[in-house]
């Protein structure tokens, strides 16, 4: 997106654009950085002139519990004030936040905005058979269905959003409110480091990743269950048994990052 200087109607008056760029950037960061992720979608993507909407959604435990219209969170009027403000605000809005794009064609979200996006969350159809407990079955469907689909979708996103630094696929547990521990993590009498190493080598054999940019950007995370954590139960008589061990979903993310260095 090109930067164009805007001029004041009255040169004698001091305005916001007279502030040093460092101070303006501080204001933009305060105004346009959000907790959570920004969902941009089209309610009717097949319309002749599809409209777009933007919502703030929860991501990584941050953001509103229920989606909120983005216009209620950030000052949408500021980027519309003039061309210079539009360019400067857009660099922060699109470059500093995580975006989730749903049913939106490249013609709707213009190239200038797509080139500013640095962080994206994308969805892909996850074959339910990778959630099984039979390791051989999980291995087959991971390699034959889940992984090829993920790579195809990931490369497509990188082609549309050329400046991406992170491309994250969150995997939701198969049942609402439940936790999912992959079958290839079901090992006993191993330390955290050993489990991560074993899982990384398991994925390495079934997850070819030849595209360099995709290797650098791609992240896969398992979404934690929506229920309360043990910390949130503290002080309650309904707290889970201390002897019960929780599955740490971060082990999967660490194993995937290790796998990328081994490939």
Beta strands, then each sheet from edge to edge (+ up, - down):
strand 1: 37-41
strand 2: 53-57
strand 3: 68-69
strand 4: 98-102
strand 5: 119-121
strand 6: 166-171
strand 7: 218-222
sheet 1: 3+ 2- 1+ 4+ 5+ 6+ 7+
end
